[in-house]
Amino acid sequence: MTDRPTILLVAPTFYDVSYSINPWMDPGAWARDPRGMHRRAMASFDALREALGTAGFQVEVMEGAPGQPDMVFPANAAVVLDGKAVLARFRYPQRRGEEAPFAAIFEDLRARGLLDSVETLPEGCYQEGAGDCIWDASRGHFWAGFGPRSSREAADAMARHFGQEVVALELATEQSYHLDVCFCPLAGGEVLYYPPAFSPAALREIRARVPAAQRIEATEDDLRHFSVNAVNRGDTVVMTHTTPHLRTELGSRGYRVLEVDLSPYMMSGGGAYCMTLRLDRVSTSVRRAAAA
Ligand code: ARG
C-alpha cells in the first residue's frame, strides 16, 4: 500500500451520457452536441486533475473501456482501506460491464504496490464502492448508504471485510442515489449533508454521532450544484462550482475551496468526489500498529 495521499481517476476517453439510470442523467442534452460535450468533458477532467494536484494528491490516471461511459466515476468501483480494495457489484446492467475492466485496473494497482489485496463481495448483494461507503477519518468508521443502489446487507459485508464499524444510512430519494451525493465528512470533523435525502432513522443516526456544531446542512441549491460531492484533504476542498452559501460556510470554518467546472459530469449525476477514489486511506488501528 502507499502512504502518500494518492487518488485514482479514470480518463474520460469513452465518457458520454447515453443512458439514464439516475434522475440527473440527461442523454438528450448530450446528444445535441456530442463532440462539443466530449471536448468540454476532457477540459473539465484536466482541470480536476490539476486541482487535485494543488490539493496535494499524487494522481493516478487509468484508462476506461469502450462502451462503459460511467467508468469515469471510479468512486463506484471499489471500497479501499488499509491497502485492501473490495470490488463493487453494480445494481444496473448498464454499469455491470465495468466490473471486469475495473478488476483489471485494481490488479494492476496491486502489482505496482499501490494496494496489497483485491477482494470480492459475496454474491447476492449490490455495493457501489466508495460512493456508498465513505470512510470518516475523524470518527474512525465507515458510513454506508443503501436503498437506491447498494443493498443494506452490503454494509455488514463491508464491516466483515475491513474489520471496521459501518454505520448504515438509508437513502430516501432517487435524487441522492449514492451517499456521496448528499453526505461528506470533512477533515476537521464536520459533516456536510443534505437532510431531506435521508430516512428518519438515518437522520437520527447522523445527529446522534455528529454534534450540532459539526453538522453543516446543505441546501437543495448546494445539492444541485453537486457541492456535497466534494474531495477534501486537510483544509482544502475540491468541488464543482458552488453556491455563495457553501463558499461562505466553508470559508468561515477555515477551508479553502478549489472550484472546477464539472458540468459535463453533473449531466451524468456526478461531481468531484465520485470522479475519484482514494487509495491511501488508513484506519486508526492500522495507523497505531504502524506507529508502535
Ligand atoms: N451515471 C452514474 C450512475 O448513475 C453516475 C455515478 C456518480 N457516482 C457517484 N458516486 N455519485 O451510476
Residues whose N, C-alpha, C, O or C-beta is under 5 A from the ligand:
A	BS01	LIG	I21 N22 D70 F73 A75 G131 H178 D180 S268 G269 G270 C274
